[in-house]
Amino acid sequence: MVSSRVTLWQRVAQTGYRSLLWLLGLWVCGIALMPLGKMAFAWELDLLNIVQQWHPPQPRAHQSPIRLISIDAKTEANPIYRRLFGTSFSRRAAGYAIRFLNRTQPKAVILDVSFNGGDHLDDRAGDQFLVNSIKGSPPVISQLMFENLGPSAQRWKAQPKAVQQALLASTITVQGLKDFPVYQHQNRYDSLVAPYTGLLYSGMRFYSATLGTFTTDLSGHFIDTQTKIRRWAVFSQYGGHIFPSLPLATVALEQKDFKLSQQGQLRWKDQLLDLGADGSPLIKWYGQGVNPQQPVYPEYSFADVVLSELSLACQENPSAELCQAPGLPQHPLLQPDQFRDQFTLIGFVNPNFDVHPTIYSSRYPGFYIMANVLDNALHNDFVRPAPGWINLLCLLGLPTLLGLSISRFPSTLINLIVGLSLAAGHFLICLYAYHEWNIWIYAIYPILALALCFSGLYAYQYTKEHKQRLQMRYAFGKYVSPSVLKIIEQQAG
C-alpha cells in the first residue's frame, strides 16, 4: 500500500516537472522573440512573397471582366498618334478613347490618370471635347491626387465652394471605420491637386487613387513595411471626408453608405468585401506584365483605341475634325465589342513613371497594381491575415508539443525529428490555408518558437545535469578516490 502511494506521488511529481519544463520553454521563447518582433514580421512578409511568386501568372480573360488600355511605349512611338496628339497624355485623345468605348457597353471606364498636369493644360477646346465625350457614356471614373501639402495643392478649406460641392459628390460614409486604427493614422491627406474644374461637373466621378503603402507599427498593430506594396488601402481621408479608392468606387459604383464590421467585413446593399481583421487586406497578385507573351488580362495600346475611333468617326462623317490627317487607318484596328460588359482601365505603362516596388519588381507599373486590386475586389479574393487566436494557438501549441516530447523521450535525435516534423507540418498547413482559403497564417513565428524551445529546454537540461554531476562529485569525493569517482560518473552518464 505504501509502495503504491509512493509510485502515485512520483507520477504526480514527474507530470508537474514536465509541465514546468515546457512552460519554462514557452517563457524562454516568448522572451527571446520579443526583440525579434519587427525582424520576424518582415520575414513573414518575405515568405508570403515567395509563396505568391511560386505560382506563375495565369490568363484570367474568362474569369475576370477586366480589359486594359495602356498608354505605353507603342503609343508614344506611333507616328500618327504623335503627330496628332504629341508625346504626352492628351485630354482630346482621352475623349476619343471614351467615344470609342461609348460605341459598346462597358461596365465602367476607369482612368488611372489625373487631369491636373501635362502639356495640354491650355487646350480648352480639348478639355471641352473630353467633357462632351463623357456625357451619356457608361460610368467614367478618374483619380484624385491627394498629397501632403505640395506646392501646388490646397487644403479643403482653401478649395472654392463650387469645388467643395463637386467633391462631396464623390465622398462616402463608412460606419465603423473609427474602430480600425490604421485609418486613424494612415492615408490622411492635407491637400489635393484639384483636377480641371470643368471635369468636376461633367458627370465623371472622382475617387482616391492612392495605393497607400503602410508602415510597420510595433505598438501591437502590424501593417506593412516600406519596402514593397503589399496591401490595399481601401479609403483615403481629406478635409474630414472619406473617399473610396478607385477599385472600391468601381465595384460599388453609385453607393454612398457603407458599414465596416469589427471583423473587417465591408457591406453595402447586398454585397460584401472581406477586408480582414485590420481593414487593409493583402493583395493577391496575378502578375500582369510579368510575362508579356502571356498577359493575365487582355491589354491594348491606347494609340490603337484612339486611332480606331478616328477611323470609325471618319467613315461616318468624312468632314469631321482630323479626318483629313494623313496616315489615318482606313479600317479600325480594334472593335468596340471587345470591351462589352468589361471593366476597362486606362493608364500608364512606363518604366519611368508611376512605378512602385512589388513582389515582381522594384519598378512595377501602378496601373497593373490597380488591375490586380480591382480583380481582388470583384472576386473578393484578397489574402486575409488569420485571426489572432489562430496565430497564438500555433505559437503556443507547437512548442508545447515539442516540450512534451522532450520531457517524454530522452533521445535527442527523436526530439529533433519531432521538432522538424512539427515545423514542416505547420508550413504545409500555412501553404494549404493560403492556396485554398486565401488565409495568411504566420509561419516564421511558430518555427522560431520551436527552435528556441528546443535549444532552451536542452540548455536547461544540460545545466541541470551538469549541476547534478557537480553535486555527485562533491558527495562521493569525500569517500572514494578520483579514479573510482571517474568510473562512477561514466556508469551514471
PyMOL commands that set and color helices and strands:
alter all, ss='L'
color gray80, all
select helices_A, chain A and resi 2-53+73-77+79-85+91-102+124-134+156-158+161-168+177-179+182-185+197-200+246-252+302-316+336-339+366-379+388-408+412-437+444-476+482-492
alter helices_A, ss='H'
color red, helices_A
select strands_A, chain A and resi 66-71+108-112+140-147+173-175+188-189+191-193+205-208+235-238+241-244+257-260+265-268+271-274+299-301+343-348+355-356+364-365+384-385+439-440
alter strands_A, ss='S'
color yellow, strands_A
deselect
rebuild
show_as cartoon
